[in-house]
């Protein structure tokens, strides 16, 4: 970098921005400092210095600098947008929302403002506001932004507003291959609401991973011999009262601590609940990555000497996928959180089973496939459940009704599944449909659709949110659980089966559609697995009609759950450890990752 002594302010700005754009933060920061020394009130110098502070994880300094820039240029739209982003990182949600809205008042065509408003609205539960924001991004980009298209579809699915989903799917299919630029690639999680093929899902996952990998330089690692204890790092936002934690707590507790040293890397919200305490006790080291930038978080993981980093989030929620793009561990493994491929090159293995990723499907995964012998999904035998069936009236259900339960998130519900449920409600007047009350607009839309075809909307009963323990107890009041397609139940499927409720699965080719089927297969209930809408409808109708057979299935399921290793975390962990041992043994020898099955 030049010393700046003979450069004008504009030249200093241009040179510093060039470094910044190239990812050379050190020289960019020096350049902006020289610029502000020469011109202390330069608004761009203050604003861009604020962006550097934000990238370094110093959000209070970012706020200070960007507010100073706004004081000089109060109508600079991007300044208000980036201030809102800094406030968001400081967990000042209402101020961040107000900041994005102020930026959009200044410029209604501010694409990044609409995009950020959409993301934050979804995070705060305002899914209608999120859908409106993303629809504006789609409009302003003429449908060329895969990120906005994908998230618009997801938000509409949450609301059970399906009219535009076919057009959104068609728009996603028509996107050219992503090769950089201002438009974002389609988010892989949002694709789960559509019936995409595994090949299409891999294409979009590769593009999303490439978007990340282009922003970070991967760390290098050399093959090394195993220590006495292999250092395992688990990376997640969900180390609290969350579905992932419910599944894996006992498996994590069951690690052989004489051979494995367990690190938890948490970047989720602060939590003092019982689940958090339980998970902390299951680990040798607990590291909070929340305040750190992705690069600093990755450096911390590498400094800890992690041998295998197991990511529990993938492309879900508030995942810190950027940490994975930095490659902080010699081996990186995808497991449990996201039902599909991560894409790209930064993940070495994906943990699966022979059902969720059948033999012959390996080409649809960027990672090498490792199949555990029974089911890829762990469970916790310590979870509560009702020892005998709960009375229906206790949970707001008619005592004399046959209760069909669908407790999956509303984004997993679609017109094809609803058509089957409506068919059963029409055929069997004593049936009711029991759903979770995720969002009032979704509930209203579902009621309106059933009423439009002549069914009393009061036969749709929406259950309020409860603690997980209470929820598991009330589940036993249901007679039959009907799964969703193309995104099946995961923890919800485990919950239903653990409660002793027979489940009908509708599986396809994708990982996301096969999870409930995997659980049923592992438990020995293949007769409850279907592979088409017609077969799903026929089996559900049969079980609702032949209630003697259903009662026999239910009794057998209850007995199986008492002894099956599917619901025993201690029985799950040895296979997981054997898989990790095999991965590391290849690394020690300098061999490339290779898929394998554990017998």
C-alpha positions in Angstrom: 0.0 0.0 0.0 1.2 3.5 -0.8 2.1 5.8 2.1 -0.7 8.2 1.1 1.4 11.4 1.6 1.0 12.5 -2.0 -2.5 11.2 -2.6 -5.7 13.2 -2.7 -8.7 12.2 -0.5 -10.5 10.8 -3.5 -7.4 8.7 -4.4 -7.1 7.4 -0.9 -10.8 6.4 -0.9 -10.5 4.6 -4.3 -7.4 2.7 -3.2 -8.9 1.7 0.1 -12.1 0.6 -1.5 -10.1 -1.5 -4.0 -8.4 -3.3 -1.0 -11.8 -3.7 0.7 -13.4 -5.2 -2.4 -10.5 -7.6 -2.8 -10.9 -8.8 0.8 -7.7 -7.2 2.1 -9.2 -5.9 5.3 -5.9 -4.9 6.9 -4.9 -2.5 4.1 -8.4 -1.3 3.6 -8.6 -0.4 7.3 -5.2 1.4 7.2 -6.4 3.3 4.1 -9.6 4.5 5.7 -7.7 5.6 8.8 -5.4 7.7 6.6 -8.4 9.1 4.8 -10.1 10.1 8.0 -6.8 11.7 9.3 -6.8 13.8 6.2 -10.6 14.5 6.3 -12.1 13.6 9.7 -15.7 14.3 8.5 -15.5 12.4 5.3 -18.9 10.4 5.3 -17.7 7.6 3.1 -14.6 7.2 5.2 -16.6 6.9 8.3 -19.2 4.6 6.8 -16.7 2.2 5.2 -14.6 2.2 8.4 -17.9 1.2 10.1 -18.2 -1.7 7.7 -14.7 -2.9 8.5 -15.6 -2.8 12.2 -18.7 -4.8 11.5 -16.7 -7.4 9.6 -14.3 -7.6 12.5 -17.2 -8.2 14.9 -17.0 -4.8 16.7 -20.6 -3.8 16.2 -20.6 -1.0 18.8 -17.7 0.7 17.0 -19.5 0.1 13.7 -22.6 1.8 15.1 -20.5 4.8 16.3 -18.8 5.3 12.9 -21.9 4.8 10.8 -24.0 7.2 13.0 -21.3 9.8 12.5 -21.5 9.3 8.8 -25.3 9.7 8.9 -24.9 12.9 10.9 -23.0 14.3 7.9 -25.1 12.7 5.1 -28.5 12.0 6.7 -30.1 11.0 3.4 -27.5 8.4 2.4 -29.7 5.3 2.1 -27.0 2.7 2.4 -25.7 4.3 5.7 -29.1 3.8 7.3 -29.3 0.2 6.0 -25.9 -0.7 7.3 -26.6 1.0 10.7 -29.6 -1.2 10.9 -27.5 -4.3 10.3 -25.1 -3.3 13.0 -28.0 -2.8 15.4 -29.3 -6.2 14.5 -26.0 -7.7 15.5 -26.3 -5.9 18.8 -29.7 -7.6 19.3 -31.6 -4.3 19.1 -34.3 -5.7 16.9 -36.8 -2.9 17.0 -34.2 -0.3 16.2 -32.9 -2.4 13.3 -36.4 -2.8 11.8 -36.9 1.0 12.1 -33.6 1.5 10.4 -34.4 -0.6 7.4 -37.8 1.0 7.1 -36.3 4.5 7.2 -33.8 3.5 4.5 -36.7 2.3 2.4 -38.6 5.6 3.0 -35.7 7.4 1.6 -35.5 5.0 -1.4 -38.3 2.5 -2.1 -36.1 0.8 -4.7 -33.4 0.0 -2.2 -33.0 -3.7 -2.9 -30.7 -4.6 0.1 -33.1 -2.8 2.4 -36.1 -4.9 1.3 -33.9 -8.1 1.4 -32.8 -7.3 5.0 -36.3 -6.3 6.1 -37.6 -9.6 4.7 -35.0 -11.6 6.7 -35.6 -9.8 9.9 -39.4 -9.8 9.6 -39.3 -13.6 9.1 -37.0 -13.9 12.2 -39.5 -11.9 14.3 -42.5 -14.0 13.1 -43.9 -11.4 10.7 -44.2 -13.7 7.8 -46.7 -11.5 5.9 -44.2 -8.6 6.2 -41.4 -10.9 5.1 -43.4 -12.1 2.0 -44.1 -8.5 1.0 -40.4 -7.5 1.4 -39.2 -10.5 -0.7 -41.8 -9.8 -3.3 -40.4 -6.3 -3.7 -36.9 -7.8 -4.2 -38.3 -10.1 -6.8 -40.1 -7.2 -8.6 -37.0 -5.0 -8.5 -34.7 -7.7 -9.8 -37.2 -8.9 -12.4 -37.2 -12.4 -10.8 -33.5 -12.8 -11.2 -32.6 -13.0 -7.6 -32.6 -16.7 -6.4 -32.4 -15.7 -2.8 -35.5 -13.5 -2.9 -37.5 -16.0 -5.0 -36.6 -18.9 -2.7 -37.4 -17.0 0.5 -40.7 -15.6 -1.0 -41.8 -19.2 -1.6 -40.8 -20.2 1.9 -42.7 -17.4 3.5 -45.8 -18.0 1.4 -45.6 -21.7 2.4 -45.4 -20.8 6.1 -48.7 -18.9 5.6 -50.3 -21.8 3.6 -50.7 -19.3 0.7 -50.0 -21.6 -2.2 -51.4 -19.8 -5.3 -48.0 -18.4 -6.5 -45.8 -21.4 -5.5 -45.9 -23.1 -8.9 -44.8 -19.8 -10.5 -42.0 -19.4 -8.0 -40.8 -23.0 -8.6 -40.8 -22.3 -12.3 -38.9 -19.1 -11.7 -36.2 -21.0 -9.7 -36.0 -23.7 -12.3 -35.4 -21.0 -15.0 -32.6 -19.2 -13.1 -29.3 -19.3 -15.0 -26.4 -21.0 -13.2 -25.2 -18.6 -10.5 -21.8 -17.2 -11.3 -21.5 -14.3 -8.9 -22.8 -10.8 -9.2 -25.2 -8.9 -7.0 -28.1 -11.5 -7.2 -28.0 -14.2 -4.6 -28.2 -17.9 -5.3 -31.3 -19.7 -4.2 -31.2 -20.8 -0.5 -31.2 -24.6 -0.3 -33.5 -24.7 2.7 -36.2 -22.8 0.8 -36.2 -25.4 -1.9 -37.6 -28.0 0.6 -41.1 -26.6 0.1 -41.0 -27.6 -3.6 -40.8 -31.0 -5.1 -37.3 -30.6 -6.6 -35.3 -33.6 -7.6 -32.1 -34.5 -5.7 -30.1 -33.4 -8.8 -31.8 -30.0 -8.7 -31.2 -29.6 -5.0 -27.5 -30.4 -5.4 -27.2 -27.7 -8.2 -28.6 -25.0 -5.9 -26.6 -26.2 -2.9 -23.4 -26.1 -4.9 -24.2 -22.5 -5.9 -25.0 -21.5 -2.3 -21.8 -23.1 -1.1 -19.8 -21.4 -3.9 -21.2 -18.1 -2.8 -19.7 -18.7 0.6 -16.4 -20.2 -0.5 -15.7 -17.2 -2.8 -15.7 -15.0 0.3 -13.3 -16.8 2.5 -9.8 -18.3 2.1 -9.8 -21.9 3.4 -7.3 -22.8 6.1 -4.7 -25.5 5.3 -4.2 -28.7 7.3 -1.6 -31.5 7.2 -2.3 -35.2 8.0 -1.4 -36.0 11.5 -1.5 -39.0 13.8 -4.3 -39.3 16.3 -3.9 -38.0 19.8 -4.9 -40.3 22.6 -8.3 -38.5 22.4 -9.7 -37.4 19.0 -11.0 -33.8 19.3 -14.6 -33.5 18.1 -16.2 -30.2 17.6 -19.9 -29.8 17.3 -21.0 -26.5 15.7 -24.5 -25.3 16.1 -26.9 -22.5 17.0 -29.3 -25.0 18.5 -27.7 -25.9 21.9 -30.8 -25.0 23.8 -34.5 -25.9 23.9 -34.6 -26.9 20.3 -35.5 -29.9 18.1 -31.9 -30.8 17.4 -31.0 -30.8 21.0 -34.0 -33.0 21.9 -32.7 -35.6 19.4 -29.0 -35.6 20.2 -28.6 -35.0 23.9 -28.3 -38.6 25.0 -26.0 -39.5 22.1 -23.7 -36.6 23.0 -23.7 -37.7 26.7 -22.8 -41.2 25.6 -19.5 -40.4 23.9 -16.5 -42.4 25.2 -14.7 -39.6 26.9 -11.6 -41.8 27.2 -11.2 -41.7 23.4 -12.9 -38.5 22.4 -12.6 -34.9 23.7 -15.8 -33.0 23.0 -16.0 -29.3 22.1 -19.3 -27.5 21.7 -19.2 -24.4 19.5 -22.3 -22.5 20.2 -23.5 -19.3 18.5 -27.1 -19.4 19.5 -29.0 -17.1 22.0 -28.0 -17.0 25.7 -29.9 -19.6 27.5 -30.0 -20.9 31.1 -32.5 -23.7 30.6 -32.3 -27.3 31.6 -31.4 -28.5 28.1 -28.5 -26.1 27.8 -27.2 -27.3 31.2 -27.5 -30.9 30.1 -25.6 -30.3 26.9 -22.9 -28.4 28.6 -22.4 -31.2 31.1 -22.0 -33.6 28.1 -19.0 -31.7 26.7 -15.4 -31.2 27.9 -15.3 -27.6 26.5 -18.0 -25.1 25.8 -17.1 -22.2 23.5 -19.4 -19.2 22.7 -18.7 -18.1 19.2 -21.7 -15.7 19.0 -19.7 -12.4 19.5 -17.0 -13.5 17.0 -16.9 -12.8 13.3 -16.9 -15.9 11.0 -13.2 -15.6 10.4 -12.4 -15.2 14.1 -14.7 -18.1 15.0 -12.9 -20.3 12.5 -9.5 -19.3 13.9 -10.7 -20.2 17.4 -11.7 -23.7 16.2 -8.4 -24.2 14.5 -6.5 -23.0 17.5 -8.3 -25.6 19.6 -6.9 -28.3 17.4 -10.2 -29.8 16.4 -9.7 -32.9 14.3 -13.3 -33.4 13.1 -15.8 -30.6 13.0 -19.4 -31.8 12.9 -21.9 -29.2 11.7 -25.4 -29.6 13.0 -27.1 -26.8 11.0 -26.3 -26.9 7.3 -28.4 -24.5 5.4 -31.0 -23.8 8.1 -32.1 -20.9 10.2 -29.3 -18.7 11.5 -26.5 -21.1 10.5 -22.9 -19.7 10.5 -22.1 -21.5 7.2 -19.3 -19.0 6.7 -17.3 -20.7 9.4 -17.3 -23.9 7.5 -16.2 -22.1 4.3 -13.0 -21.1 6.3 -12.2 -24.8 6.7 -11.1 -24.6 10.4 -10.8 -28.4 10.8 -9.0 -31.1 8.7 -12.3 -33.0 8.4 -15.8 -31.4 8.3 -18.9 -33.5 8.6 -22.6 -32.6 7.9 -25.1 -34.3 10.2 -28.6 -34.0 11.5 -29.6 -30.3 11.0 -30.2 -30.1 7.2 -31.7 -32.9 5.2 -29.7 -32.6 2.1 -26.3 -31.9 0.7 -24.3 -28.8 1.8 -22.8 -28.5 -1.6 -19.5 -27.1 -2.7 -16.2 -28.4 -1.4 -16.0 -27.4 2.3 -17.7 -30.5 3.7 -16.0 -33.9 3.5 -18.7 -36.3 4.7 -22.5 -36.5 5.3 -23.8 -38.9 7.9 -26.8 -40.8 6.6 -28.3 -44.3 6.6 -29.3 -46.7 3.8 -32.8 -45.4 3.7 -32.4 -41.6 3.6 -29.6 -41.9 1.0 -30.1 -45.2 -0.8 -27.2 -46.9 -2.6 -26.8 -45.4 -6.1 -27.8 -41.8 -5.0 -24.3 -40.7 -4.0 -23.9 -38.5 -7.0 -26.5 -36.1 -5.6 -24.3 -35.3 -2.6 -21.2 -33.1 -2.6 -19.9 -35.0 0.4 -18.9 -38.6 0.7 -21.8 -40.6 2.1 -21.3 -42.5 5.4 -24.2 -44.7 6.3 -24.9 -45.7 9.9 -26.4 -49.2 10.2 -29.9 -48.4 11.5 -30.9 -44.7 11.3 -28.9 -41.5 10.9 -31.2 -39.8 13.5 -30.4 -40.3 17.2 -33.1 -40.1 19.9 -33.3 -39.6 23.6 -34.7 -42.4 25.9 -35.0 -39.8 28.7 -37.7 -37.8 26.8 -41.0 -38.0 28.7 -44.2 -39.5 27.3 -47.6 -40.5 28.6 -47.6 -44.0 30.1 -51.2 -44.4 28.9 -53.2 -42.6 26.3 -54.2 -39.1 27.3 -58.0 -38.3 27.2 -58.9 -36.3 24.2 -61.1 -33.8 26.0 -58.1 -32.8 28.1 -56.4 -31.3 25.0 -59.5 -29.6 23.5 -60.5 -32.6 21.3 -63.9 -34.2 20.9 -64.0 -37.4 23.0 -65.9 -39.3 20.3 -63.7 -38.1 17.3 -61.0 -39.9 15.4 -58.0 -37.6 15.6 -55.7 -37.3 12.6 -52.6 -35.4 13.7 -50.2 -33.4 11.6 -47.9 -31.5 13.9 -45.3 -30.5 11.2 -44.5 -26.9 10.6 -47.0 -25.2 8.2 -44.3 -24.6 5.6 -44.3 -28.4 5.1 -48.1 -28.5 4.4 -49.2 -28.2 0.7 -52.2 -28.6 -1.5 -51.4 -32.2 -2.4 -51.3 -33.4 1.2 -54.3 -31.3 2.2 -56.3 -32.9 -0.7 -55.7 -36.3 0.9 -56.7 -35.1 4.4 -59.8 -33.5 3.0 -60.7 -36.7 1.3 -60.5 -38.6 4.6 -62.6 -35.9 6.4 -65.3 -36.2 3.8 -65.3 -40.0 3.9 -65.3 -40.2 7.7 -67.6 -37.6 9.4 -66.2 -38.5 12.9 -62.7 -37.4 12.0 -61.0 -34.2 13.0 -57.6 -32.8 11.8 -55.3 -31.7 14.7 -52.6 -29.2 13.7 -50.1 -27.0 15.5 -51.0 -23.3 15.6 -47.9 -22.0 14.0 -49.4 -18.8 12.5 -52.9 -17.3 12.6 -52.9 -16.5 8.9 -52.0 -20.1 8.0 -54.8 -21.4 10.3 -57.3 -19.0 8.6 -56.2 -20.1 5.1 -56.5 -23.8 6.0 -59.9 -23.3 7.5 -61.1 -21.3 4.5 -59.9 -23.9 2.1 -61.6 -26.7 3.9 -64.8 -24.7 4.2 -64.7 -24.0 0.5 -65.1 -27.7 -0.2 -68.0 -28.2 2.2 -66.2 -29.2 5.4 -66.9 -27.6 8.7 -63.8 -25.5 9.5 -64.3 -26.4 13.2 -63.1 -29.9 12.3 -59.6 -28.3 12.0 -58.4 -28.0 15.6 -55.2 -26.0 16.2 -53.1 -26.9 19.2 -51.3 -24.1 21.1 -47.5 -24.2 21.6 -46.4 -26.0 24.7 -43.2 -27.1 26.3 -41.6 -30.1 24.6 -42.4 -32.3 27.6 -46.1 -31.3 27.6 -46.3 -31.7 23.9 -44.9 -35.3 24.0 -47.6 -36.2 26.6 -50.5 -34.7 24.6 -49.4 -36.4 21.4 -50.7 -39.7 22.7 -54.3 -38.4 22.4 -54.0 -38.7 18.6 -55.2 -41.7 16.7 -53.0 -41.4 13.6 -50.2 -39.2 12.4 -50.1 -38.3 8.7 -46.7 -37.1 7.5 -46.1 -34.4 4.9 -44.4 -34.4 1.5 -41.9 -33.4 -0.1 -40.5 -32.3 3.3 -41.3 -34.9 5.9 -41.3 -34.7 9.6 -38.0 -35.2 11.3 -38.2 -34.5 15.1 -42.0 -34.4 14.8 -42.0 -37.9 13.3 -39.8 -39.2 16.2 -42.1 -37.5 18.6 -45.2 -39.1 17.2 -43.6 -42.6 17.2 -42.2 -42.2 20.7 -45.7 -41.2 21.9 -47.0 -44.5 20.3 -48.9 -42.9 17.5 -48.8 -44.8 14.2 -47.5 -42.7 11.3 -48.1 -42.9 7.6 -45.1 -41.7 5.6 -45.0 -40.5 2.0 -41.5 -40.8 0.7 -39.8 -39.7 -2.5 -36.2 -39.5 -3.7 -34.9 -36.6 -1.6 -33.3 -36.9 1.9 -35.9 -34.5 3.2 -38.8 -36.7 2.1 -37.3 -39.9 3.5 -36.6 -39.2 7.2 -39.9 -40.5 8.6 -39.6 -43.5 6.3 -36.2 -44.2 7.7 -37.5 -44.2 11.2 -40.4 -46.5 10.3 -38.0 -48.8 8.4 -35.6 -49.0 11.4 -38.5 -49.8 13.7 -39.8 -52.5 11.4 -42.9 -50.8 10.1 -42.3 -50.8 6.4 -46.1 -51.4 5.9 -46.6 -47.7 6.9 -44.3 -46.3 4.2 -45.9 -45.2 0.9 -44.3 -43.8 -2.3 -47.1 -41.8 -4.0 -50.0 -39.5 -3.2 -52.4 -42.3 -4.3 -50.8 -44.9 -2.0 -50.6 -42.4 0.9 -54.3 -41.7 0.5 -55.2 -45.4 0.2 -53.2 -46.4 3.3 -54.5 -43.5 5.4 -58.1 -44.3 4.4 -57.6 -48.0 5.2 -56.2 -47.3 8.7 -59.0 -44.8 9.5 -61.6 -47.3 8.3 -60.1 -50.5 9.9 -59.6 -49.3 13.4 -59.0 -52.8 14.7 -56.0 -53.1 12.5 -54.8 -49.6 13.6 -55.2 -50.6 17.2 -53.0 -53.6 16.6 -50.4 -51.5 14.9 -50.4 -49.1 17.8 -50.0 -51.8 20.4 -47.1 -53.3 18.5 -45.5 -49.8 18.0 -45.7 -49.1 21.8 -43.9 -52.4 22.6 -41.2 -51.8 19.9 -40.4 -48.3 21.3 -39.6 -49.8 24.7 -36.7 -51.9 23.3 -35.6 -50.5 19.9 -32.2 -48.9 19.7 -33.8 -46.2 17.5 -35.0 -44.6 20.8 -31.8 -45.3 22.8 -29.1 -42.6 22.4 -26.6 -44.8 24.2 -27.1 -47.5 21.5 -26.6 -44.9 18.7 -23.3 -43.4 19.7 -20.9 -46.3 19.2 -21.8 -46.4 15.4 -21.3 -42.7 15.2 -17.9 -43.0 16.9 -16.9 -45.9 14.6 -17.7 -43.7 11.6 -15.6 -40.8 12.9 -12.8 -43.2 13.7 -12.8 -44.5 10.1 -12.8 -41.0 8.7 -9.8 -40.0 10.8 -7.9 -43.2 10.0 -8.1 -42.3 6.3 -6.9 -38.8 7.1 -3.9 -40.0 9.1 -2.8 -42.0 6.1 -3.1 -39.0 3.8 -6.1 -40.6 1.9 -8.9 -38.6 0.4 -12.3 -38.9 2.0 -14.3 -41.9 0.7 -17.8 -43.0 1.5 -18.5 -46.2 3.4 -21.3 -48.2 5.2 -21.1 -49.4 8.7 -22.4 -52.9 9.0 
